[in-house]
Amino acid sequence: MLFPPPSGPPPDDTGQLVCSARGCRADGVWALRWNNPKLHTPDRRKTWLACEDHRTSLSEFLSLRGFLREVVEVGAGPAGPPDNGS
């Protein structure tokens, strides 16, 4: 069975940390650590990366849903690599 190609830019496979905002290819310099309490245990953290331009909008998106736990500068702490799975 053939599937249509994914829309949008291809995933970044160069090892660069790229902003998680749709269509943005800027460097991710902020780690937005979050979890969905309906799906994840309290200690589980997912990570979205944000560039300077998208830090506020991505943080607000997660905060409005009660998901945002912390925002740290990339490389400044235990954020680790992004966890993009569910």
N, C-alpha and C positions, 0 to 999 in steps of 0.2 A: 504494500500500500504506500502510495506517495503522499507526502505531506507538503503543504505550501511552505516556502522558505520563511523564516522568522522575519518580522518587520523590525525596522530600526537598525542601528549599527551592530556589527558583529560583536560578540563578547570580547573583552580585552584579554588577550592571552600573552601579553608581553611581560606580565608581572608588575606593571604599573598600577598604582592605587588611583582609581578613577572615581570621580564623583558619581553617586548613585542616582542623581536627578536624571529623569528621562531626557535623552539626547545630549546630555552634557558630557564632554570628553576632558574636562579640566582635571587637574590633580586633586585627589581627595586629601585634604589636609586636616579635616575634623572627623572623628569617629563618633557617630551617634549610636550609643548603646541602648538597646531597647528589648522588650519582650512583650508578648501578648499573653496576659495572665490567664486567658481562657484556653490557651494552647500549650504554654510553656511553664515549666517549674519556676519558682521565684528566683532561683540562682542562674537560670539560663539567660544568656545575652546574645542577641543578634546584633549585627553591626551594619549600618549604612555609612558610607563615606560621603562627605560633603566638601565642596570647594567653598571658598569665602562667599561667593555669590549665592549659594543655595543652602548655607548653614541654617539661616533663619527659617526659610520656608519648609525645609525638611523637618526641622525641629518642631515647628508649629503643627505640621501634619501629624507627627507621632504624638505630640503632647495632647492634641484635641481628642485623641483616641485613648489616652491614658497609658500609652506604651513607652514613652521616652523615660529612660532611667538616668542617663548621664551623657554629657558631651565632653569629650577629651580631645586634645590635640593629638594627631597621629604621631606615634613614636614617644608620647609623653607618659605612657603607663601601660596597664595590663590589657589594653583593648584587643591586642592580637589581630590576626587576619580576619577579614570580613567573613561572617557566617551567612551565606546567601541562601541556604537551604531552609526548609520549613521547620 
